């Protein structure tokens, strides 16, 4: 080792990396800042110099994981048929979830236990709705019977789709023997039954 003194930013990243391991292994309740400090090879007082409490550290990681998940399902630039757009984004979401143990556990496997964590979750849910609404906005000429402006309709449909995705991801956390491909297929089946009707582009996948 060179013995070079870490910068504040480097030390913070080391703490976050250690916390990622500890929270993924033990969950929020089981994790301790003492263990995070030990793995980061720092003292507990140094850790408190960066994060005031366990909730502060956890909320920082939670915010990161939510941002990464939402970024992961951003739509590609090229034009896609509605079914292909839906399938590719659902696949991207669940691929990210499967590859990110901590994010999966934090976002879908555990419920917020403090007001600070609940606020981070709420912000993430709002961002997810906006992202899904943006995807729906790329589908032209929805055949709606509701007398709503298109932007508001996209928001409502996005909220419904997000609720389904949240519920299935939470269920998958408890039933991890089910292959990702099957979870994706079931999710797309569920969502496309409704979206296919209002886009007039139903696709028989049997």
N, C-alpha and C positions, 0 to 999 in steps of 0.2 A: 504494500500500500504506500502511496506517496505521502500520506499525512496531510494533504491539502485540506484546509478548512472549508467546509461546505458553506455555500452562500445560503441566505435565508430561504430563497426560492427552492434550492436543491434540498434543503432539509425538510421543507414543507412537502415536497413531492415524495421524499422518503417516508415521511409519516403517513401520507395518503396511501402509498403502496403497501405499507405494513398494515394499515387499517383495513384495506381491501381484503387482505388475507384473513384477518381476525374476524371481521364481520361476516365474511362468507362462511367461515367455519363455525362460528359460535352464535351468529344472529345478534340482534341488538341487545337483548337482555343478557346474553351470556358473555358478550365482549367486555373487556376491561381496558381502560387507558394504560394501566400498568403493562399489560401484555403488548399493546400497540407500541409503547415506548421501548420495551425490550427488543421487539423485532426490528424497530427502526434504529436500534443501537444508540438511543439517546436516553436522557433522564426524563422522568415524568415532569419535573418543573419546566424543562425545555419544551415538552409537548404542550403544556399549558400556555406557553408563550405564543403558540400558534393557534390553538383551539381552546376556547374557554371551558368546554364541557364535552361529554360524550355526544350529546345531542348536536352540538355545533359541528363536530367532526363528521358525524353520521349524515347530517343534512347536507354538508358540502359534497360528500360522496354521492348521496342520493340525487342531488341536483345534477351532478356530472353524468350519472347513469341514465337519468331521464333524458338529458340532452343528447347523449349518444344514441339512445334508442330511437328518439324522434328523428335524428339526423340519418339513422340507418334505414329508415323507410321513406326517405325523400324520393320522389318520383324521378325516373330518368328523363332526360330532356326530349328524347324522341317521342313521336306520337305513338300511342298504343291503343288498341281496341279496349273498351271498358272491361271485358272479362280478363284480358291479359294483364291490364293494369292492376286490377284487384288481386289476381293470383300472384303476380310478381311482388306486390307490396306485402301481402300476407306472408309469403315465403320469406321475404327479407326480415320482417318483424320476428318471426319465430326462429329464424336462423340466428339472429342476433341474441335472442333470449337464450337459446340453447348454448351458445358460445360464451355467454357472460353470466357465470354463476352468481356473482354478487348482485348484478343488476336485476336478474330474475328474482332473487330472494328479496331484495330491497323493495322492488316495485310491485311484485305480485305475491310474494310469499309471506310478507309481514305487513301488519297494519300500523299506521302511525300511532305513536304512543305519547307524543307531546305536541303542544300547539305549534312549535317550530317545525316539526316534521310534517304535521298535517298541512301546514302552509306550503311547504315544498311540494308535497303530493298534489295539492290543489293547483298550484302553478303549472306543474307538469301535466295535469289533466287538461287544463285550459290550452296548453300548447299542443297537446295531442289532438284535441278537437279541431283546433285551427289548421293543423297539418292535414288531417283527414278531409276537412272541408275544402282545402286547397286541391286535394286530389279529385274530389267530386266535381269541383268547378271545371275540371278538364273534360268532363263528360258533357257533350252538348245535348240540348233538347230533352231534358227530363220530362217524362209524361206524368205530371203531377195533377191530382184532383184537388189538392189543397190550394187555396188562394193565398199563397205566400210569395214574397219576392224570392228570386232564385238564391240570393246570398243567404237569406234566413233559412230557406229550405235545405241548403247545403249544410248549414250549421246543425240543424235538427237531425238530419240523416247521419252526419258525422258523429254526433253524440250517441246515437243508437249503435252505430258500427263500433265505436270505441268501447261502449259498455259490453258488447259481445266479445270483443277481443280481450278486454280485461278479465271477464269471467272465465273464458276458455284458458287464458294463460295462467290464471290462479288455479283452475282445476288441474292443469297440466303439471304445475308444481307439486301437487299431491299425488299425481299418477304418472310418474316419469318413465314408466315402462312403455308407454305408448310412443311409437316413433313419431318424429317431427312431421314426416310426410303425411301421416294419417291425420294429425292435428290440423295441418294446413288444409288438407282436403275437406275435412269436416267444417272448418271455419268458412272456407270459400263456398261450400254447399249452402251453409246457413245464410251467408250474406248475399250470395248471388240470387237466391230465390226471390228476394225483394228487389235488389238493384236491377236484376235482369228484366223484371217486369216493367219498371219505370223507365228503363232505357230502350225498351222494345228490342233488346238484343239477347234474348235468352239463348243459352247455349246448352245443348244436351251433352252431358259429360258421361253418360252411361255407355 
